Amino acid sequence: MVALVLVLIVVALIVVALTGVTGSYTIALTCTDFWAGVETTSHVLVDDATGAVWVANVYAGEEGGQRGLHAVDMAAAIAGVLDGLDTPGSSPTYAGDLDDSIAGLTRTTAELTSGDGPSSIDIEIGEPATADDCSTGSLEAPSPFAIDEQVVWQPSDNTMGRRFNVLARCGGELLLSGGALLVSSYPEDGNTMIALMANAFVQMGEDVVFSNDVTPESEETYFEQGSGGGGGGDALAAIQVFRDGDRSSEPLYLEWTERPLRSAVGDAGLLDEVCPAP
């Protein structure tokens, strides 16, 4: 199998070479947060020529030890989940330990851990000095809300779930840390909110879709739209979801905060659109 070389040579440029083909990537966003007490930085990388998207997560080493990295090629997930093409929607993911011996540059040979792709990739990242202020969400199993109990939104810091960051908009939906995609429809005109989280293997450790997107009961959802500038305020959302939509299974609690697009409200907003709408 051909090896893919993924190389970031300066803060905002990444060069990807596959069988002699080279393209440049820009770091569209960098977000640093703590997951289970471990500092983790998420980078969103966008191909300048094609718009292809990668998500790279850098994990701090325990007690100052060696750092690690997960990288996700988002092409398959975007095609399957957002564009509705006949693909599984599961992206290849890679993992490796980082070599920080060169100041300002971190690198690894990452091995394929799931999905279909080259067996390994060489990655070098010149990390930005500052990070964006990202909003958060979490997925908790089992849900703290019983069947038929009204779900309410709880901030991520108050839940026992696996934490994630809301990094950007992608095709009109939400791109999360670990390369997960959150597809939702907020309630309007009397419709009940629906949601699904896909491509969540890196973040959640399960290669399933967490969803409630067919006939949610009203008590299974919560939504609140805050006031703000021209683009509106933060959206606070929560919903009971099920593994692969199986309502006979144990429900999980999914909550998140979506900030308005930066293009709508300027620097007060968080989200940038990093993928073209399908």
N, C-alpha and C positions, 0 to 999 in steps of 0.2 A: 504494500500500500504506500502511496506517495506521501512524503512528509510535507506538512504545511509550515511555512515560516511566517510568523506573525511578529513584526518588529516595530516597536515604537521608538523613534530616534530623538524626538524632542517632546516637550510638554504637550503640544497639540497636534502631533503628526504621528501616524502609524503607517508602516509600510508592510504590506502583506504580499508574499511571493508564493505562488503555487505553480510548479512546473514552468517557471520563467515569467509568469504573469505578475505584474506589480501594480499596486494601487495604494493611495494614501488615505489614512483614516484620521479623523479629528475626534478628540475627546470632547463630546458634546456636554457632558456633565460628570461631575465627581461628587460623591456623597459619602460622608463618614458617619458611622453610627456604632452602637454597641449591641451585639446580639449575644444573649446569654453571657454577658460580661466580657465578651471578646470584641475588641475594636476591629471593625470591618469597613473597608472602603470599596465602594462600587463605582466603576467607570463605565460610561456609555460611549461606545466608539462607533462612529458613522463613516462609511466609505464616501470620500468626497466625490467620486465619479458615479457610483451606482446607488448610493443610499443604503447599502447593506449595513446591518447593525450587529455588533457584538456587545455583550455585557461581561465585564471582568470584575470579579470580587477578590480583593486582597485581604487576607486574614492575618491579624497580628499574631506573632508567636507567643506562646505561654512563657511568662517570666522573662521576657526579652529574648526568647529563642527565635529560631528560624521562622520566617513568615511563609504563608502558603497562598495559592491562587486557584480560583476556579474561573474558567472562561467558557462562554456559551455563544455559539454561532446561532443567531436568531432566525436565519432564513427559513428553515423548515417550519418553525412555530408560527412565524408571521404568515407564511403561505397557507398553512392549515387552519389556524385559528382565526386570523383576521380576513384573509382573502377568500376563505371557503374552498380552497382547492382540495383535491382528493389526495391529501397527504396525512400522515399520522399526526403532524403538528408537534413532534418531539424533536428538539434540536440536539445536535451533538454537544457534549460537554467535556471539558478537559480539566485536569488537576495536576498540580506540581508544587514542589517546594521552591521558594524564591532565593536567588543569589543576590545579595545586596552589597557585594564587595566593591562595586563602582559607585561613587558618590553621585546621587541624583538619578540613578538608573537601577531598575530591578529587572531580573530576567529569570526565565525558567524554560526547561523542556517539559511541557505538560503532556500527560498521557490521556488518551481517550478513555472516559469512564462510563459513558452511556451514549446511545444514539449511533448513527452511521456517519463516519467521517474518517479522515486520515488517522493513523494510529498514534501520532504525536505531532505537536506543534511547538516551535520555538518562539517564545514571546519575550520581548523587551519593552519595558514601560518606563518612560520618564514621567513620574507622577507630579501633577500640579501641586503647588505649595499650599493652596487653599481649597476648601470644599464648599459646595452649595449647601444651603439649608433645606434639607429634604423632609417631607412629611412621612408619616409612618402608618403601618397597619399590622395586623397579626391574625394568625389562624390558630384556633385553640381546639384541641380534641381531648375529651368530649366537650361539647358546648356547655357552658354554665347555665344555659336556659333550657328548661324542660319543654317537652312537647306541649303545645298549646299555651305556653307562657309567652308574653309579649317580649320580644327582643328589644334591647336598647343599645345605643352606641356607648362603648367604653373606651377611653384612651388606651393606647398600646401599653403605656407604662403601668396600667392597672390590670392588665390581663395576664393569664398564665400561658398564652399561646406563643407560637414561633413568630418572632418579629420580622418584618420586612420594611423596606423603604419604597416609597412611590417616587420613581426617578424621572419619568417623562411621559408624554403622550406618544402613542405609536398607532398610527392608523385610526385615530380618534379614540383609542382605548388606552389603558394604563400599562406602562412598562415598569416592572418591579425588579428589585434586586434579585440576583440569581437567575435572571432571564425569564422570570415568570410573567405571564400576561393576564391582566384582570379585565374581563369584558363585562360591562354592566349596562343596564338601562334604568335610569332613575325614574321614580314615579311621576307621572304627569297625566292629566286628563283621565284620572281615575284608574290608571293602570298600576299594577303592583310592581315594585322593583324586582329585577332579576339580576343574577350575577354568576360568573364562573371564573375560576382561576385555573389556567392551563400552563404547561411547560414548567412545572414547579419542582422538578426533581432536585435541583441544587439547593433550593431554599427549604423545601419541606421533606426531602428524602423519600418521596413517593412518586412514582410515575403514573399518576392518575389525574383526572380532572375533578376539581372540587366545585360542584355546581348546584344551583337551584334556579334553573332558567326555563322551566316549563309552566308549572302552576303553583308558585309559592302562595302560602297562606299569608294574609296580611300581618298576622302576629309574628311571622318568621322574618320580618324585615323592619328596618328602621332607617329613616333618611331625614336629614336636616340641612337646609341650605342657609349659610350665614349671609349676612349683608356685607357689602364691600364696594369696591370701585365698579367701573363699567363692566368688568367681567364677573361680578358677583364675589361673594366670600367663599370660605372653605365649605366643601361638601363633607358632611359627616355621615357615613353609611355603615350599616351592619346587617348581616343576613345569616340565617342558618343554611349551611351547604352540606352536600352529601358526596361521598366518594363515587365518581363516575355517575352522579345524578341518581343513585339508588336510594330512594326514599325509605326503603325498608332497613337501611343501615343506620348506624349511629350518627346523629347530626354533629357537625362542627360549627364553630362560631367564627365568622369572617368579618373583620371590621377594618376600616381604613379612612384616611382623611385625604381628600383630593383638593389641592389648591387650584386657583384659577390660572389659566394660561398667562404666561409672562407677556405675550403679545397683546393680551386684552387689558392688563392692569399695570404693565411696566415692571419695575424692580420689585414691587410688592408681591408679584406672583412668583410661582415656582416653576410651573411646568412649561417645557418647550416641546413642540411637535418634532420628533426625530425620525418618523417614518411617514411616507406619503399615505394618505387615506386610500383604502381599496376601491 
